[in-house]
Amino acid sequence: MQLNKEIQALFQLIDDPDNEVFETVAHQLLQYGKEIVPSLEYLWESAEEENVQERIALLIHRVHFKELQKELSDWCHAEQPELLRGAIIVAQYQYPELNIPFLLTQFEQIRKNLWLELNNYLTPIEKVNTFNGILYNYYKLQGHELKEKNPDHFFINKTLESKQGNVFTIGVLYLALAELLDIPIYAVAIPQQFLLAYVDTLQHFYSIGDETLRRISFFIDMVGGMVYTQNDVEFYLQKMHCDPKNPQYYEEQNTVQIIYQLLEELSQCYKHHNMEDKADDINLLMQILEPRVA
């Protein structure tokens, strides 16, 4: 963007030792939005003092983060927020220059490979075995437990690039692909887990008390695609001192709830690494989603 006299004057005040002056300058520059970023990047390259570079880097981050907050708000208020898009927005927090068209091309190639292997004559378990064969064997995706606390495992672009991810990023891929391929899979709210459930399409619903739920054929673990039965999950819930008949554990999680859980775990991950500023940012993103999660 062409620098007007006001922007030039603001740039000259970035190195002012008074923090109040800097915050005023920052507030004014943020009003220009992402168009100001190239000029800030040029200014950073020409700055000689480290503290001035730090301030400029902070300004660039604030601009990106403000844009990100707006994108996330628009996404969660859409009529049907797309799960993959939500994960991409989260990834843009750490990678603001993310090449989204390239990421979508990678995703589309996986979808095509799955589509070629699937047909209507496969049983549910055969369809899931096909998914697992493509994702975990052909593409060599490696799932990691959340306890490993690796921030990059939370970003969908890094999962596609490095073939390393946690249950959320691999789960997002699994769910987004399943939706496009008309495979009846959804995420359930099992405590301290992120499991997917395959819905029985022949007998859709059953009742627990006053609740009517989709009948689940089996569950899928995203770490490696392991399949669990209803008895397996009920046994796990008993070990967690949870009521295995509580219908809330088997209800479908919507896209906003899934992205909220991803952010919640990412915030804990940053805190684990003493990255409090990043954790605070993620908490602000969570606040945007909270009204749609409850």
N, C-alpha and C positions, 0 to 999 in steps of 0.2 A: 504494500500500500504506500501511497505517496505521503511523506511526512509533512503535516501541516505545522504551523508555528507552535500550536498548543502542544502537540506531541513532542516536538523538539525541546520545548521548555521543560516538559515533564521528564524527558530523558536526562536532562542536565541535572535534575534534582534527585535522581536515583541514588547517588552516592552521598546524599546529605546525611550527616551523622545522627540527626534527630530522627528517632523511629516514628514519631508522630507525623513528621513531614513525609517520610517514606510511605507510611500507610495511606496518607492522603493521595500521594502520587499513584500508588498501586490501585486505589479505588478508582481514580480517574482513568487509568490505562485499561482497567478491566472492562470499562464501558465500551471499548472498541471491539471486544470479542476476539475471536480467533484470527481475524485479519491482522492484528498487531503482532502476532507471533513471529513471522519472518523478520520483522524489524528488530524485535527483541533478540532473536538469535544472532543477527548481524552485530547488534550492540554487544552481546556477550562475547563474540569472537574478537572484537576490537578492544574490550575492556582489559586493562592491565592489572588491576588490583583484584585479589581473590575475593574479598568481601563484596565487591561490586558484582562480580560474576555470580556469587551465591544469591544476591538479591535478584538479579535478572533471572536466574534459573528458577527462583521461587515465584517470580511473576509469571513466567511461562507455565509453570505447573498450575498456578491459580487460574490462568485463562483456560487451560485444558480441562481442569476439574469443574469449572463453572459450566462449560459446554457439556461435560459428561453428565452432570447433575440434571441438566435440561433433557438430554437424550434419554436418561433412565426414567425420568418423570413421564415423558411422552410415551415411552415404551410401556410402562406399567399401566397407563391409563388408556391404552388402545383396547379395542373391543376384544381382540384375541391376541395377546402378546406372544410373539414367537419365541420359543425357548432358545434357539440358537442365537437369535439376535440379542437376547438378554445376556447370554454368555459372552458374546462379542463386545458388548458395552463394558462388561466387567474387565475384559482383557485390555480394553483401551485405557483403563486407569493406569496400568503399568506400561503399556505400549501404545501411546497416543498416535503414533504414526503407523499403526497396524495396517497392513495391506489386506483390506477386507475382500476385494475381488479374488485375490489369490487364495485366501482361506476358503471362500465359497467354492472355488474350483476344486480344491482338495476334497471338500465335503461331497461335492457332486460326483467326483470320481468314485468315492467309496459307495455312494448310493447306486451308481450304475453297476458296480461289481456285485453288490448284493442283489439287485434286481435281476441280473443275469442268472443267479443261482437259485432264486426263489420261484416257486410255482404253487398253484392252488391245491395241489395234491399232497403237499407236505403236511405232516401233523404239526401241532404247536411245538413240540419238543424238537422236531426236525428243523423247523424254521429258526428256533433259537440256536440250535447247533450250527446252522448256516451263518447266522449273525456272528457267533463266537469264532467260527472258523475264519471268517473274513477279517474280523477286527483283531483278534488275539493271535492268530496264526499267520495269516497272509500279511497283514499290516504290522504285526509284531507289537501291538499296543500292550503296554505293561501297566497294570493298575497298582496303585500304592495306597496303603492305609493312610487315613487322615493324621494319625499319630506321628507320621514321618515329618510333618511340619515343613514342607517344601513349598514356598510361595508359588513357584512356577507351575506346580501341579494344578493350580487353580485357574490357569489361563488357557483357554481353548486353543489359541494359536500355538502355544508351546507344546500342548499335547499332540497336535497334528504334526508339528515340526520334529519333536524329539521322540515321539511315540511313548511318552511317559505322562501319566496323569493320575488323578485320584478318582474316587468314586463319583464325584460331581462332574468333572469334565468328561470322563468317559460315559457317564450316565446321560449327560446332555446329548452327546453324539448318538448314543443308543436310542434315546427317546425321539430325537429329531428324525433319525433315519426310519425308525419304526412308524412314525406318523406318516411320512411320505410314502411308505410302502404298505400302508394299511394293515400293520401288525398291531393287534390290540394289547399294548403294553403301557403301563403307567407307573409312576413312582408312588410308594406308600410311606407312611410316617412311622416306621419302626425306630424306636429309640436308639440313638448312637449308631445308626446304620443308614445307608442309602440303598435300599433295595427296590428293584422293579418287579412288578407283578404282571403275569400274563393272564388275561381275562378269558374265562370260558365263554366262547361265543355261542355255544349251543344252549347254555343255561345261564343267562346273563346275571340274574339277581338272586339273592337269598336274604334272609332276615336274621338279625341278632337283636332281640328285644323289639324296640320301636324303630330300629334302623334297618333300612334296605340298602344292601351293598352289592357291588358286582362280585360275582363268583370267580374266585381266583384259581387257576389251574396249578400254578407253581410260581415261585419267586426266583429272581436272578440277581446274583451278587456281581457288582461291577468291577471288583478287583481282578477277577479272572474269568467271569462268566459262569461260575458255579451255580447249579440249579438246586433250590431248596423246596421241600414240600411244606404244606401247611403245618404238619406236625413238627418239622424242624423249627419253623418260626415260632410256633407256640411254645416249644421247649426253651428257645432262646428268651422269649418274653418272661417265662416263669423264672429263669435264672436271673433276669433283670428285676425281679419282684414286680412285674407288671401283669395285669390281668390279660391273659391271652385271648379272651373273648370280648375285650373292649373294642368296639367297632372303629374307634378313631385311628387305630393302628393300620387299618386296611382301607381307609378312605383315600381316594385319588388326590395327590398333591398337584395343584395347578402350577403353571409356569412361574408366576410371581413368587409363590412359596418356595419353589426350588432355587431360584436365584437368590432369594433372601437367605436360605440356609447356606448356600455357597459363600455369600458375603460374610455371614456370621462366622463360619469356620475360617475364612481368610483373615478376618479381624483377629481371631485367636492366634492364628499362625504368625501374624505380624507382631503381636504382643509377645509371643514366645521368643522371637528374635530381637526383642527390645526396640522394635520399630514403631514407637508410639504414634508418631505423626501419621504414618500410613494407616495404622489401626483407627485413628480418629477420623481420617478421611472415609474409610470404609464404613464406619459407624454412621457418618452423615448420609452415605448412600443407602444404608439400611433404613434410616428414618424416612426416606422418600417412599420406600416400599411398605412400611409398617401399616398404613391405613388399608392397604389392599391384601394384607396377609391375615389380619384378624378375622 
